[in-house]
């Protein structure tokens, strides 16, 4: 089979999606007819324009937008887009979105259901016992979610120190909610400011300023070309063990470690990991040339991913 040529220029398709989204957003109540959207997309007169439009709407839905056909039975389709805060939905995995729905449910914040575009059942009446709500939901979570969405300054006490931060994002990792933000004292260093990670459940006496009071923080996700340097997950130190003669292979796939220690014929390599999916992919490529020493949760994630790739894991 011949090698594929360079990928297609994505500018045209992206501009088409933007035109469709802008048209839908301009008519939030009445919606937009399928014929109008076909014209806006440039499919007018083309073959199977309706299917092409449906494909574009599916792309928008996959990015977190909520789009529905509000036309009655037998009528031509009319699409309406609900303006929701899709930034969280894009950043969270399906499992993390489920945790967010659970948190909204437990916090009894029915208003967040509409804001985040969550399924209507997330606002149901079947709530867990009050003790479970108190233990499982960080008290400051709803305040933090609002602050990320509305660019509000957040002030809270953390590790005994009063802090004021400009929020960047909030996410869930292994059942724990984290806020990523830049402290106000560090803001002068933008765009090189240190984006810090705070555990939401450890915040006390949290308060938020008015909407727009926080500086918009550019997402610090791809700080280098190597995927292992991308700031996707909360940082964790991972220790790997490999035979000494395989150390160059490990460095080739994972980059330079934070530290190296001899262990007989092996070496222990310490990495600061902020992109767990990239770590798992590269460990799969390295195979039995390397083993994870710790921490246990990262080791369990890698084993689970390998089991899933094998189609069910060991008996």
Secondary structure, DSSP 4 states (H G I P E B T S, - for coil): -PPP-SPPP-HHHHHHHHHHHHHHHTTTTT-EEHHHHHHHHT-TTSTTHHHHHHHHHHHHHHTT-EEEE-PPTTSPPEEEEE---HHHHHHS-HHHHHHHHHHHHHTT-HHHHHHHT--GGGG-S-PPPHHHHHHHS-TTHHHHHHHHHHT-EEEEEETTEEEEEEEEEEEEETTEEEEEEEEGGGGGGTTS---EEEEGGG-EEEEE--TT-SPPPPP---SSSSGGG---S--EEEEEEEEGGGHHHHHHHH---SEEEEETTEEEEEEEES-HHHHHHHHHHHGGGEEEEE-HHHHHHHHHHHHHHHTS---
